[in-house]
Amino acid sequence: MNTNPALAAVPSRPASPQRRWAGWALLCLLAAACFAPASAHTVLNLERSTREVELAPFTAYYHDTGGRLDLDGARRALAEKRYRPLPNGNGSFGFQRGAYWFHIAAVNRNAEVPRWLLVQQFALSDRLDVYTRARNGASTHQVGGDSQLFASRAIRYRHPNFWIDLPADEPVDIFVRVRSDSSMQVPLTLYTPSAFTELARDAQFGIGLYYGILVALFFYNLVLWLSLRDSSYFWYLFHICAFGLVLLTLNGLGFEYLWPRSPWLADHSVPLSICLAQIGMQQFARNFLSLHRRWRLGDYVGLGMIGFFVLLGIAATQLPYRIATPIASAAVFVSIAWIAVEGIVVMRRGYKPARLFLLAWSAFLLGTGMFAAIAFDLLPKMFITEYGVQIGSALEMLLLSVALGYRYASLRNENERIVREAKEQLEHKVEQRTTELRSTLALLEDAHARLRETSQRDGLTGLHNRSHFREAFEALLHRSRRQHRPLVLMMIDLDHFKQINDHHGHLVGDECLRWAAGLIAQILIPHHALLARFGGEEFVAVLPDHDLDAGARVAEALRLRLSSQPCPSRSHDIPVTASIGVHEIAPDADMGVEAALQFADQALYLAKAEGRDCVRVWGATVQA
């Protein structure tokens, strides 16, 4: 603006206090008169107590739809009163074409702070041109935004910023031209250097706290993923990293720390990071809610959205920012709403971890929805809407971490239940099979015992056979020596048995053998005798703990019983007699089975030689 000639009429010579005050009042009136015709908004007076001031109440704007106006054209528009106050004091206009011009008329009343810092509290504007024009005609021009290198900023800070020189008590016009393919958000604030230092300190602390939570959650769940190999933890880590990248981009920290020399990446990182975040969110929701098992249609829709964001991310590297970013931002509404629908459906189907998932997602939905609504000028920009996405995402990630733990506990309990039921079924089957096996083994042992017994028995008489007798007799000999008790060995031969076979037939002879064997067993078993058929019509018996006299008495009783009781046959009774040889085996005698049998056989031979049907002994005296 041109210098106002009326200001030259202010007296320069010393004046009285009254006249001095009058001069100051006149100066203020003239300044107001100077600016009033050209501006329809309030002049900003920076008092001594002012440390920071939001410029929205003092800002007028003009929309240059063609984006071709220069500073002179903007000043003419101001003079023609085409500037309007910000609607409801809000500097957000959504996605718009062309350029926006903003004008602030300021008077600095604080001579101690001639230099102020102008900060645009939005990191994604492509280009900002800041012009200042003082009353004396001095003007400046500064350029900022993420289309420029980060090093071109007045100070290293995530938001575009510019040093503004405001001489004391001099009106200064500030023109800000903003052109951007991003959302048109121009919240301007003026700070003293000390106030900005405090702001930056507090902001960095809050941001550091937020990213500290994200980093802690990242490493905590990374350890769990490496330990458990559960894919849900991997996609949760992907979600944390992708959404952290979104916030780094939106907050301007990505341009400050990650790609300060790449305006192209600063411009395209917004749609790219949004696509990555939505891919991570959709895949995590699919995996966490097990949609492929619980809701197949929802799983297909989720896969379709993942495919859409993959294609949009690829296209965003080539599409203009003004096309890719609005599409990505609008798709966020659909994506997060669909995830909420998935959670509700799965929860209603009885999946308990979906409750925590929905609670976490509600906080994130609210914060993200408010942030996206600012981009489309659906909500005013204030603390809760601007930082709602950080607050909501922090709560969401904390709750999702808890939900993952709850889900893992549920899966572990379910697996334990399955394992327990399988173990019980297996134990029941093992017990059943063991019972069957024991029964089979018992039957097998019984059959084996019967087979063994059968192999040890004579098939005709049922008495033990000769081979079993030798084994058992050997054991009795060892016991006799160990216990120092005598044994009596008895050889029994049925007299003239060949004549019975010749006269009555072999069948009758077999009956007589069975009858004689039963009678012999009946007499000798009470004496704990070991009895066996030795061959043909010959039997052998061992009487434990019997000496020669006792054995001879038992043998005589047996002989008398056989001779007095004929064998009953089919037609008539058949008399049967026996010759018996008895031999005593002393405990100290070193005698084997064969030698003992030989001595008993000699005693039997004596009985046969002396007329049969008698008992003869072969005692110790004969042995000697």
C-alpha positions in Angstrom: 0.0 0.0 0.0 1.1 3.5 -0.6 2.2 5.8 2.2 -0.6 7.9 3.6 0.1 11.6 3.3 -2.0 12.4 6.3 0.6 10.8 8.6 3.0 13.5 7.6 0.9 16.1 9.5 1.8 14.6 12.9 3.9 17.2 14.7 7.6 16.4 15.3 8.4 19.2 17.8 8.1 18.6 21.5 4.6 18.8 22.8 2.7 18.7 26.0 1.4 15.4 27.3 -2.1 16.2 26.3 -1.0 17.1 22.8 1.2 14.0 22.7 -1.8 11.8 23.5 -3.9 13.6 21.0 -1.2 13.0 18.4 -1.2 9.2 19.1 -4.9 9.1 18.8 -4.8 11.0 15.6 -2.2 8.6 14.3 -4.4 5.6 15.1 -7.4 7.2 13.5 -5.5 8.1 10.3 -4.1 4.5 10.2 -7.6 3.1 10.5 -8.8 5.5 7.9 -6.0 4.4 5.6 -6.8 0.7 5.9 -10.6 0.8 6.2 -11.4 1.4 2.6 -9.2 -1.4 1.4 -10.0 -4.0 4.0 -13.3 -5.3 5.4 -11.7 -7.2 8.3 -10.2 -6.2 11.7 -6.7 -4.8 11.9 -4.4 -6.9 14.0 -2.7 -4.9 16.8 0.2 -6.8 18.4 0.4 -5.5 22.0 3.3 -5.9 24.4 1.5 -8.8 26.1 0.9 -10.7 22.9 3.1 -13.7 22.4 1.1 -15.7 19.8 -2.0 -15.0 17.9 -4.2 -17.0 15.6 -4.8 -14.9 12.5 -8.1 -16.3 11.4 -10.2 -13.5 13.0 -7.9 -10.9 11.3 -7.7 -12.7 7.9 -9.7 -12.0 4.7 -9.4 -14.3 1.7 -9.9 -14.2 -2.0 -10.2 -17.3 -4.3 -8.3 -16.9 -7.5 -9.9 -19.7 -9.4 -7.5 -19.4 -12.3 -4.4 -19.1 -10.1 -3.0 -16.3 -12.3 -3.0 -13.3 -10.1 0.2 -11.7 -9.0 0.7 -9.4 -5.9 -0.5 -6.4 -7.7 -3.7 -8.2 -8.8 -4.2 -9.4 -5.2 -3.9 -5.8 -4.0 -6.3 -4.5 -6.6 -8.8 -7.2 -5.5 -8.3 -6.0 -1.9 -8.9 -2.4 -2.9 -12.1 -3.5 -4.8 -13.3 -5.2 -1.6 -13.4 -8.6 -3.1 -11.8 -10.2 -0.1 -14.1 -11.8 2.4 -13.7 -12.8 6.1 -12.9 -16.5 6.7 -16.2 -18.4 7.0 -16.8 -19.0 10.7 -13.2 -18.1 11.3 -12.2 -21.4 9.6 -9.3 -21.5 7.2 -10.2 -24.9 5.7 -11.8 -25.0 2.2 -11.4 -28.7 1.2 -10.0 -29.7 -2.1 -10.1 -26.7 -4.4 -8.6 -25.6 -7.7 -6.7 -22.4 -8.3 -5.0 -20.3 -5.6 -6.2 -18.6 -2.4 -5.0 -15.2 -1.3 -5.1 -14.2 2.3 -4.6 -10.7 3.7 -3.7 -9.6 7.2 -3.3 -5.9 8.2 -1.0 -5.8 11.3 0.4 -3.1 13.5 3.1 -4.1 16.0 2.8 -2.2 19.3 5.7 -4.1 20.8 9.0 -2.4 20.0 10.9 -5.1 21.8 9.9 -7.8 19.3 10.3 -6.4 15.7 10.5 -9.9 14.2 7.7 -12.5 14.3 7.4 -16.0 13.0 4.4 -16.8 10.7 3.5 -20.5 10.8 1.0 -22.3 8.7 -0.3 -25.2 10.9 -0.7 -27.6 8.0 2.2 -29.5 6.5 0.9 -30.5 3.1 0.5 -27.3 1.1 2.5 -27.4 -2.1 3.5 -23.7 -2.4 3.1 -20.7 -0.2 4.2 -17.2 -1.3 4.3 -14.7 1.6 4.5 -11.0 0.8 4.9 -8.2 3.3 4.5 -4.5 2.4 5.3 -1.8 5.0 4.0 1.8 5.1 7.3 3.1 3.8 7.0 0.9 0.7 9.5 -1.8 1.8 8.4 -5.2 0.7 9.6 -8.8 1.0 8.8 -12.1 -0.7 9.3 -15.6 0.7 8.5 -19.0 -0.7 7.7 -22.2 1.2 5.7 -25.4 1.1 6.6 -29.0 0.3 7.3 -28.3 -3.3 10.5 -26.6 -2.1 13.5 -28.2 -0.4 13.0 -28.5 3.3 16.2 -26.5 3.9 14.5 -23.4 2.3 12.3 -22.9 5.4 13.0 -20.1 7.8 13.7 -22.6 10.6 13.7 -26.4 10.7 10.2 -27.2 11.6 7.6 -29.6 10.3 5.1 -26.8 9.3 5.9 -24.1 6.7 7.1 -21.0 8.5 8.4 -17.5 7.6 10.1 -14.6 9.4 8.0 -11.5 9.3 9.6 -8.1 10.1 7.1 -5.8 11.8 8.6 -2.4 12.7 7.0 -0.8 15.8 3.9 1.2 15.3 3.9 0.8 11.5 1.0 -0.8 9.6 2.2 -3.7 7.5 0.1 -5.7 4.9 0.8 -9.4 4.9 -0.4 -11.3 1.8 -0.2 -15.1 1.7 -0.8 -16.9 -1.5 -1.5 -20.7 -1.2 -1.8 -23.0 -4.2 -1.9 -26.8 -3.5 -3.3 -30.0 -4.9 -3.8 -31.0 -1.3 -6.7 -30.0 0.9 -6.8 -26.2 1.2 -6.2 -25.8 4.9 -4.5 -22.5 5.9 -4.5 -22.1 9.7 -2.1 -19.2 10.1 -0.5 -18.3 13.5 1.9 -15.5 14.4 4.5 -16.2 17.2 7.2 -14.3 19.0 10.5 -16.3 18.9 10.2 -17.3 22.6 6.5 -18.3 22.2 7.4 -20.5 19.2 10.2 -22.1 21.1 7.8 -23.2 23.8 5.3 -24.3 21.2 7.9 -26.4 19.4 9.0 -27.9 22.7 5.5 -28.9 23.8 4.6 -30.2 20.3 7.7 -32.2 20.0 7.1 -33.7 23.4 3.5 -34.7 22.5 4.6 -36.1 19.1 7.5 -38.0 20.8 5.1 -39.5 23.3 2.8 -40.6 20.6 5.6 -42.2 18.5 7.1 -43.6 21.6 3.9 -45.5 22.2 4.0 -46.8 18.6 7.6 -47.8 18.8 7.0 -49.6 22.1 4.0 -51.4 20.7 6.0 -52.3 17.6 8.8 -54.0 19.4 6.5 -55.7 21.9 4.5 -57.2 19.2 7.6 -57.9 17.1 8.9 -60.1 19.9 5.5 -61.8 20.2 5.4 -62.4 16.4 8.9 -63.9 16.4 8.0 -66.1 19.3 4.5 -67.2 18.3 4.7 -66.9 14.5 1.1 -65.8 14.5 0.4 -63.9 11.3 -2.0 -61.6 13.1 1.0 -60.0 14.9 2.8 -59.5 11.6 -0.2 -57.6 10.1 -0.6 -55.7 13.2 3.1 -54.6 12.9 2.4 -53.7 9.2 -0.6 -51.6 10.3 1.5 -49.8 12.9 4.3 -49.0 10.5 2.0 -48.0 7.7 -0.2 -45.8 9.8 2.9 -44.3 11.5 4.1 -43.4 8.0 0.7 -41.7 7.3 1.0 -39.5 10.4 4.7 -38.8 9.7 3.5 -37.5 6.3 0.5 -35.5 7.6 2.5 -34.0 10.4 5.3 -32.9 8.1 7.8 -35.1 10.0 8.5 -37.3 7.0 9.5 -34.2 5.0 11.6 -33.0 7.9 13.5 -36.2 8.7 13.0 -38.8 5.9 13.0 -37.1 2.5 14.0 -33.4 3.0 15.6 -33.3 -0.4 12.7 -34.9 -2.3 9.7 -32.6 -2.9 8.3 -35.3 -5.3 8.2 -37.8 -2.5 6.8 -35.2 -0.1 4.0 -34.7 -2.6 3.3 -38.3 -3.4 3.8 -39.8 0.1 0.3 -38.9 1.2 -1.7 -41.1 -1.2 1.0 -43.8 -1.0 1.0 -44.0 2.8 -2.8 -43.9 2.9 -2.9 -46.9 0.5 -0.4 -48.8 2.5 -2.2 -48.1 5.8 -5.5 -49.3 4.4 -3.9 -52.4 3.0 -2.5 -53.2 6.4 -5.8 -52.4 8.1 -7.9 -54.6 5.8 -5.5 -57.5 6.0 -5.2 -57.3 9.8 -9.0 -57.2 10.1 -9.3 -60.3 7.8 -6.8 -62.2 9.7 -7.8 -61.1 13.2 -11.5 -61.8 12.6 -10.8 -65.0 10.6 -13.2 -63.9 7.9 -12.4 -66.8 5.6 -14.1 -69.1 8.2 -16.7 -66.8 9.8 -17.9 -64.6 7.0 -16.8 -65.6 3.5 -18.6 -62.7 1.7 -16.9 -60.2 4.0 -13.6 -61.8 3.3 -14.1 -61.4 -0.4 -15.0 -57.7 0.0 -11.9 -57.2 2.1 -9.7 -58.8 -0.5 -11.4 -56.5 -3.1 -10.6 -53.4 -1.1 -7.0 -54.6 -0.7 -6.7 -55.0 -4.5 -8.2 -51.5 -5.0 -5.7 -49.8 -2.7 -2.8 -51.7 -4.3 -3.8 -50.5 -7.7 -4.5 -46.9 -6.4 -1.0 -46.9 -4.7 0.6 -47.8 -8.0 -1.4 -45.3 -9.9 -0.6 -42.6 -7.3 3.0 -42.5 -8.4 1.7 -41.3 -11.8 -1.5 -39.5 -11.2 -1.6 -35.8 -10.2 -1.8 -35.2 -6.5 -5.2 -33.4 -6.8 -6.7 -36.6 -8.2 -5.0 -39.4 -6.2 -5.2 -37.8 -2.8 -9.0 -37.0 -2.8 -9.7 -40.5 -4.1 -7.5 -42.1 -1.4 -9.0 -39.8 1.3 -12.6 -40.6 0.3 -11.8 -44.3 0.1 -10.7 -44.1 3.8 -14.3 -43.5 4.8 -15.5 -46.6 3.0 -12.6 -48.8 4.2 -12.9 -48.0 7.9 -16.7 -48.2 7.8 -16.5 -51.7 6.1 -14.0 -52.9 8.8 -16.5 -51.8 11.4 -19.2 -53.8 9.6 -17.0 -56.8 9.6 -16.4 -56.5 13.3 -20.1 -56.2 14.0 -21.0 -59.2 11.9 -18.3 -61.5 13.4 -19.2 -60.3 16.9 -22.8 -61.2 16.4 -21.7 -64.7 15.2 -20.2 -65.3 18.7 -16.6 -64.4 18.3 -15.7 -62.7 21.6 -12.4 -61.0 20.7 -14.4 -59.0 18.1 -15.8 -56.9 21.0 -12.3 -55.5 21.9 -11.6 -55.2 18.2 -14.7 -53.1 17.7 -13.9 -50.9 20.7 -10.4 -50.3 19.4 -11.8 -49.6 15.9 -14.4 -47.2 17.2 -11.7 -44.9 18.7 -9.8 -45.1 15.4 -12.9 -44.6 13.3 -13.8 -41.4 15.2 -10.3 -39.9 15.0 -9.7 -40.8 11.4 -13.1 -39.8 10.3 -12.7 -36.3 11.9 -9.3 -35.9 10.3 -10.7 -36.9 6.9 -13.7 -34.6 7.4 -11.4 -31.6 7.9 -9.7 -32.4 4.5 -13.2 -32.0 2.8 -14.2 -29.0 4.9 -16.9 -31.0 6.7 -15.7 -30.2 10.2 -13.9 -27.1 11.6 -10.3 -27.4 12.4 -9.7 -27.4 16.2 -7.6 -29.4 18.6 -9.9 -32.4 18.9 -10.4 -32.7 15.2 -6.8 -32.0 14.2 -5.3 -34.4 16.7 -8.2 -36.8 17.0 -6.4 -39.2 14.6 -3.4 -39.4 16.9 -5.5 -39.8 20.0 -7.8 -42.3 18.3 -5.0 -44.3 16.7 -3.0 -44.5 19.9 -6.1 -45.8 21.8 -6.8 -48.1 18.9 -3.3 -49.6 18.8 -3.2 -50.1 22.5 -6.6 -51.8 22.5 -5.7 -53.9 19.5 -2.6 -55.0 21.3 -4.8 -56.1 24.2 -7.3 -57.7 21.7 -4.4 -59.7 20.2 -3.4 -60.9 23.6 -7.1 -61.8 24.3 -7.4 -63.5 20.9 -4.2 -65.5 21.5 -5.5 -66.5 25.0 -8.8 -67.6 23.4 -7.0 -69.6 20.7 -4.7 -71.1 23.3 -7.7 -72.1 25.5 -9.5 -73.5 22.5 -6.4 -75.5 21.5 -6.0 -76.7 25.1 -9.7 -77.8 25.1 -9.2 -79.6 21.8 -6.0 -81.2 23.0 -7.7 -82.1 26.3 -10.7 -83.7 24.6 -8.4 -85.5 22.1 -6.3 -86.7 25.0 -9.3 -87.9 26.9 -10.6 -89.7 23.8 -7.1 -91.1 23.2 -6.9 -92.2 26.9 -10.3 -93.8 26.6 -9.3 -95.6 23.4 -6.0 -96.6 24.9 -7.8 -97.9 28.0 -10.3 -99.8 25.9 -7.5 -101.2 23.7 -5.5 -102.1 26.8 -8.5 -103.9 28.3 -8.9 -105.7 25.0 -5.2 -106.5 24.8 -5.2 -107.7 28.4 -8.2 -109.9 27.7 -6.5 -111.2 24.6 -3.2 -111.7 26.5 -5.1 -113.5 29.3 -6.8 -115.7 26.7 -3.4 -116.3 25.0 -1.8 -117.1 28.3 -4.6 -119.4 29.2 -4.3 -121.1 25.8 -0.5 -121.2 26.2 -0.9 -122.7 29.6 -3.4 -125.3 28.3 -1.1 -126.0 25.4 1.9 -126.4 27.7 -0.2 -128.5 30.0 -1.3 -130.6 27.0 2.3 -130.9 25.9 3.2 -132.1 29.4 0.4 -134.6 29.7 -0.1 -138.1 28.3 -2.9 -138.1 25.8 -4.4 -141.4 27.0 -4.2 -141.3 30.7 -4.1 -137.6 31.4 -1.0 -138.0 33.6 2.2 -136.1 33.1 4.4 -137.5 30.3 8.0 -138.7 30.6 9.7 -135.5 29.5 7.9 -133.3 32.0 8.6 -135.9 34.7 12.3 -135.6 34.1 12.3 -131.8 34.5 10.1 -131.9 37.6 12.1 -134.7 39.2 15.3 -132.7 38.7 13.8 -129.8 40.6 12.7 -132.1 43.4 16.2 -133.6 43.7 17.7 -130.1 44.2 15.1 -129.2 46.8 15.7 -132.5 48.6 19.4 -131.7 48.9 18.8 -128.1 49.9 16.2 -129.1 52.6 18.0 -132.4 53.6 14.8 -134.4 53.2 14.7 -137.9 51.5 12.8 -138.8 48.3 11.2 -142.1 47.3 11.1 -143.1 43.7 8.5 -145.6 42.6 8.3 -147.6 39.4 4.9 -149.3 38.7 4.3 -151.9 36.0 0.9 -153.5 35.3 1.3 -157.3 35.2 0.6 -159.3 32.0 -1.0 -156.3 30.3 -0.2 -157.7 26.8 -2.7 -160.5 27.5 -5.4 -158.0 28.2 -4.8 -156.4 24.8 -4.7 -159.8 23.1 -7.8 -161.2 24.7 -10.0 -158.1 25.0 -8.6 -155.7 22.3 -6.6 -152.6 22.5 -9.7 -150.4 23.1 -10.4 -152.3 26.3 -6.7 -152.2 27.1 -6.8 -148.4 26.8 -9.8 -148.3 29.2 -7.8 -150.4 31.7 -4.8 -148.0 31.4 -7.1 -145.0 32.0 -8.7 -146.7 35.0 -5.4 -147.8 36.5 -3.9 -144.3 36.0 -6.9 -142.8 37.8 -6.7 -145.3 40.7 -2.9 -144.7 41.1 -3.4 -140.9 41.1 -6.2 -141.3 43.7 -3.8 -143.2 46.0 -0.6 -141.2 45.5 -1.8 -137.6 45.0 -2.6 -137.2 48.8 1.1 -137.8 49.4 2.0 -134.9 47.0 3.4 -137.4 44.6 4.8 -136.4 41.2 3.1 -139.0 38.9 3.7 -139.7 35.2 3.2 -142.4 32.6 6.6 -143.7 31.9 5.7 -145.7 28.8 3.3 -148.4 27.7 1.7 -149.9 30.9 4.5 -148.5 33.1 4.1 -145.6 35.5 6.7 -143.7 37.7 6.1 -141.6 40.9 8.2 -139.5 43.3 7.1 -139.1 46.9 8.7 -136.0 48.5 9.6 -136.2 52.3 9.2 -140.0 52.4 11.9 -142.5 53.4 12.2 -146.1 52.2 9.8 -147.6 54.8 7.1 -145.0 54.3 7.5 -145.3 50.5 7.2 -149.1 50.8 4.0 -148.8 52.8 2.4 -146.4 50.3 3.4 -148.8 47.4 1.9 -151.8 49.3 -1.4 -149.9 49.8 -1.5 -149.2 46.1 -0.8 -152.8 45.1 -3.5 -154.1 47.4 -6.0 -151.5 46.0 -5.3 -152.6 42.4 -5.5 -156.3 43.1 -8.7 -156.0 45.1 -10.6 -153.8 42.6 -10.9 -155.1 39.1 -11.2 -152.8 36.1 -14.9 -152.5 35.0 -15.3 -153.2 31.3 -18.2 -153.4 28.9 -18.9 -157.1 29.2 -17.1 -158.1 32.4 -14.6 -157.0 35.0 -10.9 -157.4 34.3 -8.5 -158.1 37.2 -5.4 -155.9 37.1 -2.3 -156.3 39.3 1.0 -154.4 39.4 4.6 -155.0 40.3 6.2 -152.0 42.1 9.8 -151.2 42.7 10.7 -148.6 45.4 14.0 -146.8 45.8 15.0 -144.2 48.4 17.2 -141.2 47.4 19.1 -139.9 50.4 19.6 -136.1 50.7 23.4 -136.4 50.7 23.5 -138.8 47.8 25.1 -137.3 44.7 22.6 -139.0 42.3 21.1 -137.8 39.1 17.8 -138.6 37.5 19.0 -141.4 35.3 20.8 -143.1 38.2 17.8 -142.9 40.4 15.5 -144.3 37.7 18.0 -147.1 37.2 17.9 -148.1 40.8 14.1 -148.0 40.9 13.9 -150.1 37.7 16.2 -152.7 39.4 13.7 -152.9 42.3 10.9 -153.3 39.8 12.9 -156.1 38.1 13.2 -157.9 41.5 9.4 -157.7 42.0 8.8 -159.2 38.5 11.4 -161.9 39.1 9.7 -162.9 42.4 6.3 -163.6 40.9 4.8 -160.2 40.2 2.0 -158.5 42.1 4.4 -157.5 44.9 6.5 -154.6 46.2 10.3 -154.7 46.3 12.7 -152.0 47.5 16.2 -151.0 46.5 17.5 -149.2 49.6 20.5 -147.4 50.8 22.3 -150.7 51.8 21.8 -152.1 48.4 23.1 -148.8 46.9 26.1 -148.9 48.9 
